[in-house]
Amino acid sequence: MQTGRYRAAVSSIWLAGLILIIAGCATHAPAPQEDARADRAARQWLALVDRGTYERSWQQASAMFRNGIDQNAWIEAVGNARADTAAPSKRELVSIAYTLKLPGVPDNDYVVLVYASRFDDRPPIQETVTLVREEGELKTAGYFLR
């Protein structure tokens, strides 16, 4: 059953490592340039996933991400979650939160972006991309589908 497989894969994507709970994220007043930079970084990484270049998405993620899940496990998890989907027909930025602290990970500069996304004829889903500052760049530290 394709729908059951899709739901199970989406539910299991949290195993892709570093599911960063958004609750309690400290936010600050919007800074348009910072927000745009974070959105651009997240969308560039999401484009790799959208194209099915999962190996490259793992390689371009942060060290924190890569240390949290091995490449083959990532490829399998995201491949199952995104099976039979192309790029979303819609991906709208819903919120951006900036924080120095997230549960279970070292303090750092984090940006949590939440997108409302629609894939094909499936119900809308929420994609959460957590970025971390690494070597002066924003890199993906977590990806969650709900």
Secondary structure as UniProt FT lines:
FT   HELIX           2..12
FT   HELIX           13..16
FT   TURN            23..24
FT   HELIX           32..50
FT   TURN            51..52
FT   HELIX           54..60
FT   HELIX           63..68
FT   HELIX           71..81
FT   TURN            82..84
FT   STRAND          90..99
FT   TURN            103..104
FT   STRAND          110..118
FT   TURN            120..121
FT   STRAND          125..134
FT   TURN            135..136
FT   STRAND          137..145
//
